[in-house]
Amino acid sequence: MTDLDDIYSNRILELAAAIPRTERLANPDATATAHSKLCGSTVVVDLTMKDGKVTAYGQSVKACLLGQAAASVVGREIIGLGQSEMQQVARDVRAMLKENAPPPNGRWADLAVLEPVRDYKARHPSTLLVFDAVLDAMSQIEGTGPQPQQPVASESRV
């Protein structure tokens, strides 16, 4: 089993301390929230997309160091990303944690720092929150998932 010191490495601390894009967007195309009931962590993301690619991103991260580190990497790499690539990265991270698959590589190589988390199943949900929120927001925009609630028109009787 991995030592807890491996999970909370200096690199995770560095990533968590430098989360980019922490300003929420004024007029996003979609907003999504992911919450872990187990630990209370919450990630809220705002997305704007054009031609199937992310053009603007904002996030509010109230999560443990693991969730913060994941959000840091996503915030750094998300601009220009399409839904299919995000789905692949999310699958790769989930497989790394749950199926002992290798970590993502290329521009997502920093996510390998989360590999020791696989031995701590209770930490998986907070580590995956940002991916769940981003995929939810992308699905709203692309029309492949839950749509934002529309205000209900009320009839007034005079």
Beta strands, then each sheet from edge to edge (+ up, - down):
strand 1: 30-35
strand 2: 42-50
strand 3: 53-62
sheet 1: 1+ 2- 3+
end
